Structure formats: C-alpha cells, structure tokens
Amino acid sequence: MTTITVGPAFHGIQGVAYGGYLAGLLAQRYPGSRQVTLHLPPPLSTP
C-alpha cells in the first residue's frame, strides 16, 4: 500500500486539498482508465 500526503501548496478551502489534484495522483498510480470519486473532502498534510 502506498501513502499519499497532499502538501499545503495544493489547498482548496482551508484545511482541504484540491480534489482534482488528489484524483490525478490516485489515477496515476494505476494503469489503464480510472474513475476517482471523493466522498469526503481530502485533508491536507495527512497521510
């Protein structure tokens, strides 16, 4: 399992990462076509 931590440079609203940036990171981890759905706002600086 790989841990992803989004740093504060990629913040949206306070304490929340850009969802599109995180979805792109997740999609890059796997070959082929992927769909990423975020059900909660992704936190910043949290593994």
mmCIF file of the N, C-alpha and C atoms, coordinates in Angstrom:
data_MODEL
# 
_entry.id   MODEL 
# 
loop_
_atom_site.group_PDB 
_atom_site.id 
_atom_site.type_symbol 
_atom_site.label_atom_id 
_atom_site.label_alt_id 
_atom_site.label_comp_id 
_atom_site.label_asym_id 
_atom_site.label_entity_id 
_atom_site.label_seq_id 
_atom_site.pdbx_PDB_ins_code 
_atom_site.Cartn_x 
_atom_site.Cartn_y 
_atom_site.Cartn_z 
_atom_site.occupancy 
_atom_site.B_iso_or_equiv 
_atom_site.pdbx_formal_charge 
_atom_site.auth_seq_id 
_atom_site.auth_comp_id 
_atom_site.auth_asym_id 
_atom_site.auth_atom_id 
_atom_site.pdbx_PDB_model_num 
ATOM 1   N N  . MET A 1 1  ? 0.851   -1.174 0.000   1.00 0.00 ? 1  MET A N  1 
ATOM 2   C CA . MET A 1 1  ? 0.000   0.000  0.000   1.00 0.00 ? 1  MET A CA 1 
ATOM 3   C C  . MET A 1 1  ? 0.898   1.239  0.000   1.00 0.00 ? 1  MET A C  1 
ATOM 4   N N  . THR A 1 2  ? 0.499   2.239  -0.765  1.00 0.00 ? 2  THR A N  1 
ATOM 5   C CA . THR A 1 2  ? 1.235   3.487  -0.862  1.00 0.00 ? 2  THR A CA 1 
ATOM 6   C C  . THR A 1 2  ? 0.486   4.576  -0.119  1.00 0.00 ? 2  THR A C  1 
ATOM 7   N N  . THR A 1 3  ? 1.219   5.396  0.593   1.00 0.00 ? 3  THR A N  1 
ATOM 8   C CA . THR A 1 3  ? 0.616   6.529  1.303   1.00 0.00 ? 3  THR A CA 1 
ATOM 9   C C  . THR A 1 3  ? 0.794   7.788  0.473   1.00 0.00 ? 3  THR A C  1 
ATOM 10  N N  . ILE A 1 4  ? -0.256  8.570  0.358   1.00 0.00 ? 4  ILE A N  1 
ATOM 11  C CA . ILE A 1 4  ? -0.206  9.843  -0.350  1.00 0.00 ? 4  ILE A CA 1 
ATOM 12  C C  . ILE A 1 4  ? -0.512  10.944 0.654   1.00 0.00 ? 4  ILE A C  1 
ATOM 13  N N  . THR A 1 5  ? 0.337   11.962 0.672   1.00 0.00 ? 5  THR A N  1 
ATOM 14  C CA . THR A 1 5  ? 0.105   13.135 1.510   1.00 0.00 ? 5  THR A CA 1 
ATOM 15  C C  . THR A 1 5  ? 0.133   14.362 0.608   1.00 0.00 ? 5  THR A C  1 
ATOM 16  N N  . VAL A 1 6  ? -0.926  15.147 0.624   1.00 0.00 ? 6  VAL A N  1 
ATOM 17  C CA . VAL A 1 6  ? -1.007  16.358 -0.188  1.00 0.00 ? 6  VAL A CA 1 
ATOM 18  C C  . VAL A 1 6  ? -0.539  17.525 0.681   1.00 0.00 ? 6  VAL A C  1 
ATOM 19  N N  . GLY A 1 7  ? 0.492   18.198 0.219   1.00 0.00 ? 7  GLY A N  1 
ATOM 20  C CA . GLY A 1 7  ? 1.059   19.311 0.970   1.00 0.00 ? 7  GLY A CA 1 
ATOM 21  C C  . GLY A 1 7  ? 0.221   20.576 0.873   1.00 0.00 ? 7  GLY A C  1 
ATOM 22  N N  . PRO A 1 8  ? 0.522   21.561 1.711   1.00 0.00 ? 8  PRO A N  1 
ATOM 23  C CA . PRO A 1 8  ? -0.267  22.790 1.774   1.00 0.00 ? 8  PRO A CA 1 
ATOM 24  C C  . PRO A 1 8  ? -0.243  23.640 0.508   1.00 0.00 ? 8  PRO A C  1 
ATOM 25  N N  . ALA A 1 9  ? 0.706   23.400 -0.387  1.00 0.00 ? 9  ALA A N  1 
ATOM 26  C CA . ALA A 1 9  ? 0.734   24.158 -1.640  1.00 0.00 ? 9  ALA A CA 1 
ATOM 27  C C  . ALA A 1 9  ? -0.466  23.846 -2.529  1.00 0.00 ? 9  ALA A C  1 
ATOM 28  N N  . PHE A 1 10 ? -1.125  22.718 -2.285  1.00 0.00 ? 10 PHE A N  1 
ATOM 29  C CA . PHE A 1 10 ? -2.258  22.282 -3.116  1.00 0.00 ? 10 PHE A CA 1 
ATOM 30  C C  . PHE A 1 10 ? -3.567  22.342 -2.336  1.00 0.00 ? 10 PHE A C  1 
ATOM 31  N N  . HIS A 1 11 ? -3.785  23.454 -1.646  1.00 0.00 ? 11 HIS A N  1 
ATOM 32  C CA . HIS A 1 11 ? -5.003  23.593 -0.846  1.00 0.00 ? 11 HIS A CA 1 
ATOM 33  C C  . HIS A 1 11 ? -6.129  24.203 -1.653  1.00 0.00 ? 11 HIS A C  1 
ATOM 34  N N  . GLY A 1 12 ? -7.325  23.838 -1.286  1.00 0.00 ? 12 GLY A N  1 
ATOM 35  C CA . GLY A 1 12 ? -8.525  24.463 -1.821  1.00 0.00 ? 12 GLY A CA 1 
ATOM 36  C C  . GLY A 1 12 ? -8.991  25.426 -0.741  1.00 0.00 ? 12 GLY A C  1 
ATOM 37  N N  . ILE A 1 13 ? -10.091 25.097 -0.078  1.00 0.00 ? 13 ILE A N  1 
ATOM 38  C CA . ILE A 1 13 ? -10.506 25.887 1.077   1.00 0.00 ? 13 ILE A CA 1 
ATOM 39  C C  . ILE A 1 13 ? -9.630  25.489 2.261   1.00 0.00 ? 13 ILE A C  1 
ATOM 40  N N  . GLN A 1 14 ? -9.678  26.205 3.319   1.00 0.00 ? 14 GLN A N  1 
ATOM 41  C CA . GLN A 1 14 ? -8.789  25.990 4.462   1.00 0.00 ? 14 GLN A CA 1 
ATOM 42  C C  . GLN A 1 14 ? -8.828  24.542 4.962   1.00 0.00 ? 14 GLN A C  1 
ATOM 43  N N  . GLY A 1 15 ? -7.652  23.907 5.002   1.00 0.00 ? 15 GLY A N  1 
ATOM 44  C CA . GLY A 1 15 ? -7.533  22.554 5.515   1.00 0.00 ? 15 GLY A CA 1 
ATOM 45  C C  . GLY A 1 15 ? -7.929  21.442 4.554   1.00 0.00 ? 15 GLY A C  1 
ATOM 46  N N  . VAL A 1 16 ? -8.273  21.796 3.322   1.00 0.00 ? 16 VAL A N  1 
ATOM 47  C CA . VAL A 1 16 ? -8.746  20.809 2.351   1.00 0.00 ? 16 VAL A CA 1 
ATOM 48  C C  . VAL A 1 16 ? -7.892  20.869 1.089   1.00 0.00 ? 16 VAL A C  1 
ATOM 49  N N  . ALA A 1 17 ? -7.500  19.699 0.593   1.00 0.00 ? 17 ALA A N  1 
ATOM 50  C CA . ALA A 1 17 ? -6.709  19.610 -0.634  1.00 0.00 ? 17 ALA A CA 1 
ATOM 51  C C  . ALA A 1 17 ? -7.602  19.784 -1.859  1.00 0.00 ? 17 ALA A C  1 
ATOM 52  N N  . TYR A 1 18 ? -6.998  20.210 -2.972  1.00 0.00 ? 18 TYR A N  1 
ATOM 53  C CA . TYR A 1 18 ? -7.722  20.249 -4.242  1.00 0.00 ? 18 TYR A CA 1 
ATOM 54  C C  . TYR A 1 18 ? -8.116  18.827 -4.614  1.00 0.00 ? 18 TYR A C  1 
ATOM 55  N N  . GLY A 1 19 ? -9.385  18.588 -4.803  1.00 0.00 ? 19 GLY A N  1 
ATOM 56  C CA . GLY A 1 19 ? -9.857  17.254 -5.155  1.00 0.00 ? 19 GLY A CA 1 
ATOM 57  C C  . GLY A 1 19 ? -9.338  16.775 -6.492  1.00 0.00 ? 19 GLY A C  1 
ATOM 58  N N  . GLY A 1 20 ? -9.266  17.674 -7.476  1.00 0.00 ? 20 GLY A N  1 
ATOM 59  C CA . GLY A 1 20 ? -8.776  17.294 -8.798  1.00 0.00 ? 20 GLY A CA 1 
ATOM 60  C C  . GLY A 1 20 ? -7.316  16.883 -8.774  1.00 0.00 ? 20 GLY A C  1 
ATOM 61  N N  . TYR A 1 21 ? -6.528  17.567 -7.964  1.00 0.00 ? 21 TYR A N  1 
ATOM 62  C CA . TYR A 1 21 ? -5.104  17.221 -7.842  1.00 0.00 ? 21 TYR A CA 1 
ATOM 63  C C  . TYR A 1 21 ? -4.962  15.840 -7.219  1.00 0.00 ? 21 TYR A C  1 
ATOM 64  N N  . LEU A 1 22 ? -5.680  15.592 -6.149  1.00 0.00 ? 22 LEU A N  1 
ATOM 65  C CA . LEU A 1 22 ? -5.606  14.288 -5.486  1.00 0.00 ? 22 LEU A CA 1 
ATOM 66  C C  . LEU A 1 22 ? -6.133  13.182 -6.394  1.00 0.00 ? 22 LEU A C  1 
ATOM 67  N N  . ALA A 1 23 ? -7.216  13.421 -7.102  1.00 0.00 ? 23 ALA A N  1 
ATOM 68  C CA . ALA A 1 23 ? -7.754  12.419 -8.019  1.00 0.00 ? 23 ALA A CA 1 
ATOM 69  C C  . ALA A 1 23 ? -6.736  12.080 -9.101  1.00 0.00 ? 23 ALA A C  1 
ATOM 70  N N  . GLY A 1 24 ? -6.024  13.076 -9.600  1.00 0.00 ? 24 GLY A N  1 
ATOM 71  C CA . GLY A 1 24 ? -4.981  12.840 -10.596 1.00 0.00 ? 24 GLY A CA 1 
ATOM 72  C C  . GLY A 1 24 ? -3.841  12.004 -10.042 1.00 0.00 ? 24 GLY A C  1 
ATOM 73  N N  . LEU A 1 25 ? -3.418  12.287 -8.797  1.00 0.00 ? 25 LEU A N  1 
ATOM 74  C CA . LEU A 1 25 ? -2.377  11.479 -8.168  1.00 0.00 ? 25 LEU A CA 1 
ATOM 75  C C  . LEU A 1 25 ? -2.811  10.020 -8.034  1.00 0.00 ? 25 LEU A C  1 
ATOM 76  N N  . LEU A 1 26 ? -4.042  9.819  -7.607  1.00 0.00 ? 26 LEU A N  1 
ATOM 77  C CA . LEU A 1 26 ? -4.555  8.456  -7.454  1.00 0.00 ? 26 LEU A CA 1 
ATOM 78  C C  . LEU A 1 26 ? -4.654  7.743  -8.797  1.00 0.00 ? 26 LEU A C  1 
ATOM 79  N N  . ALA A 1 27 ? -5.123  8.437  -9.818  1.00 0.00 ? 27 ALA A N  1 
ATOM 80  C CA . ALA A 1 27 ? -5.277  7.824  -11.139 1.00 0.00 ? 27 ALA A CA 1 
ATOM 81  C C  . ALA A 1 27 ? -3.923  7.439  -11.738 1.00 0.00 ? 27 ALA A C  1 
ATOM 82  N N  . GLN A 1 28 ? -2.869  8.203  -11.449 1.00 0.00 ? 28 GLN A N  1 
ATOM 83  C CA . GLN A 1 28 ? -1.537  7.894  -11.970 1.00 0.00 ? 28 GLN A CA 1 
ATOM 84  C C  . GLN A 1 28 ? -0.977  6.606  -11.377 1.00 0.00 ? 28 GLN A C  1 
ATOM 85  N N  . ARG A 1 29 ? -1.445  6.220  -10.221 1.00 0.00 ? 29 ARG A N  1 
ATOM 86  C CA . ARG A 1 29 ? -0.914  5.045  -9.524  1.00 0.00 ? 29 ARG A CA 1 
ATOM 87  C C  . ARG A 1 29 ? -1.303  3.726  -10.193 1.00 0.00 ? 29 ARG A C  1 
ATOM 88  N N  . TYR A 1 30 ? -2.318  3.765  -11.045 1.00 0.00 ? 30 TYR A N  1 
ATOM 89  C CA . TYR A 1 30 ? -2.849  2.543  -11.640 1.00 0.00 ? 30 TYR A CA 1 
ATOM 90  C C  . TYR A 1 30 ? -2.893  2.658  -13.156 1.00 0.00 ? 30 TYR A C  1 
ATOM 91  N N  . PRO A 1 31 ? -2.466  1.635  -13.887 1.00 0.00 ? 31 PRO A N  1 
ATOM 92  C CA . PRO A 1 31 ? -2.506  1.685  -15.352 1.00 0.00 ? 31 PRO A CA 1 
ATOM 93  C C  . PRO A 1 31 ? -3.942  1.586  -15.882 1.00 0.00 ? 31 PRO A C  1 
ATOM 94  N N  . GLY A 1 32 ? -4.147  2.091  -17.070 1.00 0.00 ? 32 GLY A N  1 
ATOM 95  C CA . GLY A 1 32 ? -5.454  2.000  -17.709 1.00 0.00 ? 32 GLY A CA 1 
ATOM 96  C C  . GLY A 1 32 ? -6.378  3.127  -17.288 1.00 0.00 ? 32 GLY A C  1 
ATOM 97  N N  . SER A 1 33 ? -7.613  3.024  -17.720 1.00 0.00 ? 33 SER A N  1 
ATOM 98  C CA . SER A 1 33 ? -8.613  4.044  -17.409 1.00 0.00 ? 33 SER A CA 1 
ATOM 99  C C  . SER A 1 33 ? -9.099  3.889  -15.980 1.00 0.00 ? 33 SER A C  1 
ATOM 100 N N  . ARG A 1 34 ? -9.295  5.002  -15.312 1.00 0.00 ? 34 ARG A N  1 
ATOM 101 C CA . ARG A 1 34 ? -9.768  5.000  -13.937 1.00 0.00 ? 34 ARG A CA 1 
ATOM 102 C C  . ARG A 1 34 ? -10.775 6.118  -13.733 1.00 0.00 ? 34 ARG A C  1 
ATOM 103 N N  . GLN A 1 35 ? -11.658 5.906  -12.800 1.00 0.00 ? 35 GLN A N  1 
ATOM 104 C CA . GLN A 1 35 ? -12.560 6.947  -12.341 1.00 0.00 ? 35 GLN A CA 1 
ATOM 105 C C  . GLN A 1 35 ? -12.333 7.076  -10.849 1.00 0.00 ? 35 GLN A C  1 
ATOM 106 N N  . VAL A 1 36 ? -12.132 8.293  -10.384 1.00 0.00 ? 36 VAL A N  1 
ATOM 107 C CA . VAL A 1 36 ? -11.890 8.544  -8.965  1.00 0.00 ? 36 VAL A CA 1 
ATOM 108 C C  . VAL A 1 36 ? -13.052 9.359  -8.427  1.00 0.00 ? 36 VAL A C  1 
ATOM 109 N N  . THR A 1 37 ? -13.671 8.902  -7.348  1.00 0.00 ? 37 THR A N  1 
ATOM 110 C CA . THR A 1 37 ? -14.753 9.612  -6.692  1.00 0.00 ? 37 THR A CA 1 
ATOM 111 C C  . THR A 1 37 ? -14.346 9.881  -5.251  1.00 0.00 ? 37 THR A C  1 
ATOM 112 N N  . LEU A 1 38 ? -14.364 11.136 -4.848  1.00 0.00 ? 38 LEU A N  1 
ATOM 113 C CA . LEU A 1 38 ? -14.032 11.513 -3.476  1.00 0.00 ? 38 LEU A CA 1 
ATOM 114 C C  . LEU A 1 38 ? -15.331 11.710 -2.711  1.00 0.00 ? 38 LEU A C  1 
ATOM 115 N N  . HIS A 1 39 ? -15.517 10.970 -1.635  1.00 0.00 ? 39 HIS A N  1 
ATOM 116 C CA . HIS A 1 39 ? -16.749 11.049 -0.854  1.00 0.00 ? 39 HIS A CA 1 
ATOM 117 C C  . HIS A 1 39 ? -16.650 12.036 0.304   1.00 0.00 ? 39 HIS A C  1 
ATOM 118 N N  . LEU A 1 40 ? -15.422 12.409 0.659   1.00 0.00 ? 40 LEU A N  1 
ATOM 119 C CA . LEU A 1 40 ? -15.182 13.401 1.715   1.00 0.00 ? 40 LEU A CA 1 
ATOM 120 C C  . LEU A 1 40 ? -14.102 14.353 1.236   1.00 0.00 ? 40 LEU A C  1 
ATOM 121 N N  . PRO A 1 41 ? -14.082 15.583 1.755   1.00 0.00 ? 41 PRO A N  1 
ATOM 122 C CA . PRO A 1 41 ? -13.008 16.499 1.385   1.00 0.00 ? 41 PRO A CA 1 
ATOM 123 C C  . PRO A 1 41 ? -11.663 15.934 1.832   1.00 0.00 ? 41 PRO A C  1 
ATOM 124 N N  . PRO A 1 42 ? -10.670 15.860 0.947   1.00 0.00 ? 42 PRO A N  1 
ATOM 125 C CA . PRO A 1 42 ? -9.380  15.309 1.323   1.00 0.00 ? 42 PRO A CA 1 
ATOM 126 C C  . PRO A 1 42 ? -8.605  16.281 2.217   1.00 0.00 ? 42 PRO A C  1 
ATOM 127 N N  . PRO A 1 43 ? -8.110  15.812 3.364   1.00 0.00 ? 43 PRO A N  1 
ATOM 128 C CA . PRO A 1 43 ? -7.378  16.697 4.276   1.00 0.00 ? 43 PRO A CA 1 
ATOM 129 C C  . PRO A 1 43 ? -5.973  16.988 3.763   1.00 0.00 ? 43 PRO A C  1 
ATOM 130 N N  . LEU A 1 44 ? -5.421  18.103 4.184   1.00 0.00 ? 44 LEU A N  1 
ATOM 131 C CA . LEU A 1 44 ? -4.051  18.483 3.844   1.00 0.00 ? 44 LEU A CA 1 
ATOM 132 C C  . LEU A 1 44 ? -3.067  17.903 4.851   1.00 0.00 ? 44 LEU A C  1 
ATOM 133 N N  . SER A 1 45 ? -1.866  17.637 4.387   1.00 0.00 ? 45 SER A N  1 
ATOM 134 C CA . SER A 1 45 ? -0.744  17.225 5.233   1.00 0.00 ? 45 SER A CA 1 
ATOM 135 C C  . SER A 1 45 ? -1.081  16.063 6.159   1.00 0.00 ? 45 SER A C  1 
ATOM 136 N N  . THR A 1 46 ? -1.950  15.172 5.695   1.00 0.00 ? 46 THR A N  1 
ATOM 137 C CA . THR A 1 46 ? -2.339  13.983 6.456   1.00 0.00 ? 46 THR A CA 1 
ATOM 138 C C  . THR A 1 46 ? -2.161  12.766 5.572   1.00 0.00 ? 46 THR A C  1 
ATOM 139 N N  . PRO A 1 47 ? -1.354  11.795 6.016   1.00 0.00 ? 47 PRO A N  1 
ATOM 140 C CA . PRO A 1 47 ? -1.178  10.577 5.180   1.00 0.00 ? 47 PRO A CA 1 
ATOM 141 C C  . PRO A 1 47 ? -2.487  9.818  4.987   1.00 0.00 ? 47 PRO A C  1 
# 
